[in-house]
Amino acid sequence: MDHQLIRCFLAVELSESLKQEAQIFVEGIKTEYPVFRFIPSQNWHLTLHFFGDLSSAQAEEIQLRLPDFLGKTQPFSISLEHMGVFPDERKPRILWLGVSGDTSKLLALKKQVDQALKKLRFEIEKRPFHPHLTIARSKNQFSKTALNLTREFKTKTIDSIRHLTLFQSSLSPQGAVYTVLKTFPLSGCDR
């Protein structure tokens, strides 16, 4: 019996062109935020659900059953704009870029995913969903830093979201490495 656990999350992938456009903005602000560790752009995504450690049987069940719940979800478009922090400006631990575009469809997709995962007996996050792209994490969660959140950013790139992706996350001293386990096409999309 295989008892190895795999760390997984479900996310919306971003196009390379959207990541490149955001990367230009991020490179321009890095020196303003020396107490933050910036995440490599190849690891950028919009997390819909973080599972944590799953057994291989649980990961397989998600891969087999989740498509049944996504059948009527239509593709939608998003872009990125503005910068923000979690949990607040007094004790910032995460820097993020906000999501714009068809956010109502993204929120509806998140709700649909949560309902599906509940039926599959997974615990759902209680905090409200705030779609964002994490770009940096504080090196010291207790540090205080002056933030310049007035820097304007809005991508010109608009991504058409046509599938969800189940990722495996492997932690290493060099940082997290994400491996695609399965993609789940939205309605009418072949992927």
Short mmCIF file of the C-alpha atoms (twelve columns), coordinates in Angstrom:
data_MODEL
# 
_entry.id   MODEL 
# 
loop_
_atom_site.group_PDB 
_atom_site.id 
_atom_site.type_symbol 
_atom_site.label_atom_id 
_atom_site.label_alt_id 
_atom_site.label_comp_id 
_atom_site.label_asym_id 
_atom_site.label_seq_id 
_atom_site.Cartn_x 
_atom_site.Cartn_y 
_atom_site.Cartn_z 
_atom_site.pdbx_PDB_model_num 
ATOM 1   C CA . MET A 1   0.000   0.000  0.000   1 
ATOM 2   C CA . ASP A 2   1.377   3.435  -0.980  1 
ATOM 3   C CA . HIS A 3   1.338   5.728  2.073   1 
ATOM 4   C CA . GLN A 4   3.405   8.549  0.571   1 
ATOM 5   C CA . LEU A 5   1.669   11.910 0.886   1 
ATOM 6   C CA . ILE A 6   1.805   14.547 -1.820  1 
ATOM 7   C CA . ARG A 7   1.303   18.259 -1.219  1 
ATOM 8   C CA . CYS A 8   -1.286  19.586 -3.710  1 
ATOM 9   C CA . PHE A 9   -3.280  22.633 -4.725  1 
ATOM 10  C CA . LEU A 10  -5.835  23.518 -7.387  1 
ATOM 11  C CA . ALA A 11  -5.153  26.689 -9.367  1 
ATOM 12  C CA . VAL A 12  -5.758  28.830 -12.416 1 
ATOM 13  C CA . GLU A 13  -2.617  29.038 -14.531 1 
ATOM 14  C CA . LEU A 14  -1.573  32.326 -16.114 1 
ATOM 15  C CA . SER A 15  -0.190  32.766 -19.613 1 
ATOM 16  C CA . GLU A 16  3.489   33.454 -20.142 1 
ATOM 17  C CA . SER A 17  2.669   36.840 -21.686 1 
ATOM 18  C CA . LEU A 18  0.679   37.910 -18.608 1 
ATOM 19  C CA . LYS A 19  3.468   36.715 -16.303 1 
ATOM 20  C CA . GLN A 20  6.094   38.560 -18.364 1 
ATOM 21  C CA . GLU A 21  4.139   41.798 -18.200 1 
ATOM 22  C CA . ALA A 22  3.706   41.445 -14.418 1 
ATOM 23  C CA . GLN A 23  7.390   40.489 -14.038 1 
ATOM 24  C CA . ILE A 24  8.463   43.837 -15.521 1 
ATOM 25  C CA . PHE A 25  6.420   45.623 -12.846 1 
ATOM 26  C CA . VAL A 26  7.758   43.359 -10.067 1 
ATOM 27  C CA . GLU A 27  11.391  43.894 -11.125 1 
ATOM 28  C CA . GLY A 28  10.769  47.636 -10.823 1 
ATOM 29  C CA . ILE A 29  9.584   47.416 -7.203  1 
ATOM 30  C CA . LYS A 30  11.921  44.817 -5.692  1 
ATOM 31  C CA . THR A 31  14.385  47.322 -4.244  1 
ATOM 32  C CA . GLU A 32  11.524  49.075 -2.408  1 
ATOM 33  C CA . TYR A 33  10.745  45.868 -0.484  1 
ATOM 34  C CA . PRO A 34  14.034  44.408 0.820   1 
ATOM 35  C CA . VAL A 35  12.300  42.510 3.653   1 
ATOM 36  C CA . PHE A 36  10.344  40.403 1.147   1 
ATOM 37  C CA . ARG A 37  11.359  37.256 -0.710  1 
ATOM 38  C CA . PHE A 38  9.987   37.486 -4.241  1 
ATOM 39  C CA . ILE A 39  8.457   34.387 -5.801  1 
ATOM 40  C CA . PRO A 40  9.806   33.336 -9.219  1 
ATOM 41  C CA . SER A 41  7.313   34.084 -11.982 1 
ATOM 42  C CA . GLN A 42  7.243   30.428 -13.089 1 
ATOM 43  C CA . ASN A 43  5.491   29.697 -9.762  1 
ATOM 44  C CA . TRP A 44  2.792   32.350 -10.183 1 
ATOM 45  C CA . HIS A 45  -0.804  31.131 -10.273 1 
ATOM 46  C CA . LEU A 46  -4.219  31.910 -8.762  1 
ATOM 47  C CA . THR A 47  -4.888  29.355 -6.042  1 
ATOM 48  C CA . LEU A 48  -8.482  28.158 -5.795  1 
ATOM 49  C CA . HIS A 49  -7.902  25.508 -3.144  1 
ATOM 50  C CA . PHE A 50  -4.864  24.389 -1.154  1 
ATOM 51  C CA . PHE A 51  -5.227  20.747 -0.121  1 
ATOM 52  C CA . GLY A 52  -2.014  20.306 1.816   1 
ATOM 53  C CA . ASP A 53  -0.861  16.699 2.054   1 
ATOM 54  C CA . LEU A 54  -3.003  14.165 0.194   1 
ATOM 55  C CA . SER A 55  -2.740  10.403 -0.075  1 
ATOM 56  C CA . SER A 56  -2.337  9.047  -3.596  1 
ATOM 57  C CA . ALA A 57  -5.939  7.723  -3.328  1 
ATOM 58  C CA . GLN A 58  -7.261  11.207 -2.507  1 
ATOM 59  C CA . ALA A 59  -5.296  12.792 -5.367  1 
ATOM 60  C CA . GLU A 60  -6.631  10.140 -7.731  1 
ATOM 61  C CA . GLU A 61  -10.218 10.728 -6.563  1 
ATOM 62  C CA . ILE A 62  -9.892  14.458 -7.292  1 
ATOM 63  C CA . GLN A 63  -8.490  13.731 -10.751 1 
ATOM 64  C CA . LEU A 64  -11.318 11.322 -11.541 1 
ATOM 65  C CA . ARG A 65  -14.282 13.120 -9.988  1 
ATOM 66  C CA . LEU A 66  -13.644 16.870 -10.319 1 
ATOM 67  C CA . PRO A 67  -14.409 16.943 -14.079 1 
ATOM 68  C CA . ASP A 68  -17.967 15.789 -13.285 1 
ATOM 69  C CA . PHE A 69  -18.552 19.035 -11.385 1 
ATOM 70  C CA . LEU A 70  -16.959 21.419 -13.920 1 
ATOM 71  C CA . GLY A 71  -18.965 20.423 -16.981 1 
ATOM 72  C CA . LYS A 72  -21.018 23.619 -17.287 1 
ATOM 73  C CA . THR A 73  -18.369 26.145 -16.276 1 
ATOM 74  C CA . GLN A 74  -17.697 28.449 -19.229 1 
ATOM 75  C CA . PRO A 75  -14.263 29.953 -20.030 1 
ATOM 76  C CA . PHE A 76  -13.720 33.532 -18.868 1 
ATOM 77  C CA . SER A 77  -11.134 36.321 -19.107 1 
ATOM 78  C CA . ILE A 78  -8.985  37.965 -16.460 1 
ATOM 79  C CA . SER A 79  -6.093  40.398 -16.197 1 
ATOM 80  C CA . LEU A 80  -4.050  41.831 -13.321 1 
ATOM 81  C CA . GLU A 81  -4.088  45.248 -11.705 1 
ATOM 82  C CA . HIS A 82  -3.020  47.107 -8.546  1 
ATOM 83  C CA . MET A 83  -0.942  45.829 -5.659  1 
ATOM 84  C CA . GLY A 84  -2.021  44.913 -2.142  1 
ATOM 85  C CA . VAL A 85  -0.922  43.141 1.032   1 
ATOM 86  C CA . PHE A 86  -2.136  40.494 3.476   1 
ATOM 87  C CA . PRO A 87  -3.088  40.668 6.254   1 
ATOM 88  C CA . ASP A 88  -2.818  44.485 6.418   1 
ATOM 89  C CA . GLU A 89  -0.449  47.402 5.819   1 
ATOM 90  C CA . ARG A 90  0.739   47.500 9.463   1 
ATOM 91  C CA . LYS A 91  2.050   43.919 9.417   1 
ATOM 92  C CA . PRO A 92  2.400   42.950 5.760   1 
ATOM 93  C CA . ARG A 93  3.323   39.315 5.199   1 
ATOM 94  C CA . ILE A 94  2.286   38.862 1.568   1 
ATOM 95  C CA . LEU A 95  2.515   41.210 -1.426  1 
ATOM 96  C CA . TRP A 96  0.038   40.474 -4.194  1 
ATOM 97  C CA . LEU A 97  -1.352  41.691 -7.500  1 
ATOM 98  C CA . GLY A 98  -5.121  41.920 -7.821  1 
ATOM 99  C CA . VAL A 99  -7.306  40.277 -10.426 1 
ATOM 100 C CA . SER A 100 -9.658  42.157 -12.747 1 
ATOM 101 C CA . GLY A 101 -11.853 41.175 -15.682 1 
ATOM 102 C CA . ASP A 102 -14.556 38.516 -15.335 1 
ATOM 103 C CA . THR A 103 -14.096 38.297 -11.569 1 
ATOM 104 C CA . SER A 104 -17.745 37.357 -11.043 1 
ATOM 105 C CA . LYS A 105 -17.146 34.253 -13.185 1 
ATOM 106 C CA . LEU A 106 -13.938 33.504 -11.270 1 
ATOM 107 C CA . LEU A 107 -15.826 33.796 -7.962  1 
ATOM 108 C CA . ALA A 108 -18.598 31.559 -9.313  1 
ATOM 109 C CA . LEU A 109 -15.963 28.999 -10.354 1 
ATOM 110 C CA . LYS A 110 -14.449 29.097 -6.857  1 
ATOM 111 C CA . LYS A 111 -17.895 28.512 -5.346  1 
ATOM 112 C CA . GLN A 112 -18.490 25.591 -7.724  1 
ATOM 113 C CA . VAL A 113 -15.093 24.080 -6.867  1 
ATOM 114 C CA . ASP A 114 -15.821 24.432 -3.134  1 
ATOM 115 C CA . GLN A 115 -19.183 22.696 -3.532  1 
ATOM 116 C CA . ALA A 116 -17.543 19.870 -5.487  1 
ATOM 117 C CA . LEU A 117 -14.774 19.439 -2.918  1 
ATOM 118 C CA . LYS A 118 -17.319 19.381 -0.077  1 
ATOM 119 C CA . LYS A 119 -19.087 16.515 -1.855  1 
ATOM 120 C CA . LEU A 120 -15.713 14.784 -2.069  1 
ATOM 121 C CA . ARG A 121 -15.309 15.297 1.718   1 
ATOM 122 C CA . PHE A 122 -12.594 17.967 1.687   1 
ATOM 123 C CA . GLU A 123 -12.575 20.796 4.206   1 
ATOM 124 C CA . ILE A 124 -13.211 24.210 2.641   1 
ATOM 125 C CA . GLU A 125 -11.455 27.447 3.600   1 
ATOM 126 C CA . LYS A 126 -13.699 29.564 5.847   1 
ATOM 127 C CA . ARG A 127 -12.144 32.927 4.955   1 
ATOM 128 C CA . PRO A 128 -13.689 34.822 2.043   1 
ATOM 129 C CA . PHE A 129 -11.972 34.172 -1.289  1 
ATOM 130 C CA . HIS A 130 -9.934  37.154 -2.484  1 
ATOM 131 C CA . PRO A 131 -8.500  36.360 -5.939  1 
ATOM 132 C CA . HIS A 132 -4.873  37.470 -6.087  1 
ATOM 133 C CA . LEU A 133 -1.449  36.596 -7.418  1 
ATOM 134 C CA . THR A 134 1.105   36.265 -4.603  1 
ATOM 135 C CA . ILE A 135 4.351   37.896 -5.726  1 
ATOM 136 C CA . ALA A 136 6.332   38.013 -2.449  1 
ATOM 137 C CA . ARG A 137 6.355   36.807 1.153   1 
ATOM 138 C CA . SER A 138 7.906   38.557 4.127   1 
ATOM 139 C CA . LYS A 139 11.271  37.163 5.200   1 
ATOM 140 C CA . ASN A 140 10.306  38.003 8.779   1 
ATOM 141 C CA . GLN A 141 6.606   37.884 9.573   1 
ATOM 142 C CA . PHE A 142 7.029   40.439 12.364  1 
ATOM 143 C CA . SER A 143 8.920   43.068 10.389  1 
ATOM 144 C CA . LYS A 144 7.388   46.427 9.713   1 
ATOM 145 C CA . THR A 145 8.136   48.174 6.477   1 
ATOM 146 C CA . ALA A 146 6.956   51.290 4.717   1 
ATOM 147 C CA . LEU A 147 4.774   50.302 1.827   1 
ATOM 148 C CA . ASN A 148 4.190   52.208 -1.352  1 
ATOM 149 C CA . LEU A 149 0.905   50.717 -2.493  1 
ATOM 150 C CA . THR A 150 0.171   53.672 -4.735  1 
ATOM 151 C CA . ARG A 151 2.337   52.249 -7.534  1 
ATOM 152 C CA . GLU A 152 -0.036  51.832 -10.454 1 
ATOM 153 C CA . PHE A 153 -0.080  48.586 -12.352 1 
ATOM 154 C CA . LYS A 154 -2.531  47.265 -14.891 1 
ATOM 155 C CA . THR A 155 -1.730  44.625 -17.463 1 
ATOM 156 C CA . LYS A 156 -2.615  45.056 -21.093 1 
ATOM 157 C CA . THR A 157 -2.681  41.265 -21.460 1 
ATOM 158 C CA . ILE A 158 -6.022  39.545 -21.004 1 
ATOM 159 C CA . ASP A 159 -5.935  35.823 -20.304 1 
ATOM 160 C CA . SER A 160 -8.675  33.481 -21.432 1 
ATOM 161 C CA . ILE A 161 -9.095  30.952 -18.626 1 
ATOM 162 C CA . ARG A 162 -9.972  27.638 -20.211 1 
ATOM 163 C CA . HIS A 163 -8.916  25.078 -17.588 1 
ATOM 164 C CA . LEU A 164 -7.956  24.477 -13.959 1 
ATOM 165 C CA . THR A 165 -4.789  22.687 -12.904 1 
ATOM 166 C CA . LEU A 166 -4.046  20.316 -10.049 1 
ATOM 167 C CA . PHE A 167 -0.429  20.862 -8.994  1 
ATOM 168 C CA . GLN A 168 1.892   18.900 -6.784  1 
ATOM 169 C CA . SER A 169 4.136   21.138 -4.687  1 
ATOM 170 C CA . SER A 170 7.540   19.767 -3.680  1 
ATOM 171 C CA . LEU A 171 9.454   21.833 -1.139  1 
ATOM 172 C CA . SER A 172 13.225  22.182 -1.413  1 
ATOM 173 C CA . PRO A 173 15.908  24.499 0.015   1 
ATOM 174 C CA . GLN A 174 15.808  26.405 -3.315  1 
ATOM 175 C CA . GLY A 175 12.035  26.925 -3.020  1 
ATOM 176 C CA . ALA A 176 8.880   25.170 -4.133  1 
ATOM 177 C CA . VAL A 177 8.755   23.202 -7.370  1 
ATOM 178 C CA . TYR A 178 5.325   22.746 -8.951  1 
ATOM 179 C CA . THR A 179 4.433   19.763 -11.117 1 
ATOM 180 C CA . VAL A 180 1.195   19.509 -13.102 1 
ATOM 181 C CA . LEU A 181 -0.756  16.408 -12.084 1 
ATOM 182 C CA . LYS A 182 -3.850  17.054 -14.214 1 
ATOM 183 C CA . THR A 183 -5.650  19.820 -16.082 1 
ATOM 184 C CA . PHE A 184 -9.433  20.113 -15.999 1 
ATOM 185 C CA . PRO A 185 -10.910 21.787 -19.109 1 
ATOM 186 C CA . LEU A 186 -13.842 24.131 -18.684 1 
ATOM 187 C CA . SER A 187 -16.966 23.667 -20.788 1 
ATOM 188 C CA . GLY A 188 -16.295 23.525 -24.527 1 
ATOM 189 C CA . CYS A 189 -12.497 23.555 -24.100 1 
ATOM 190 C CA . ASP A 190 -10.199 20.779 -25.214 1 
ATOM 191 C CA . ARG A 191 -7.063  20.635 -23.141 1 
# 
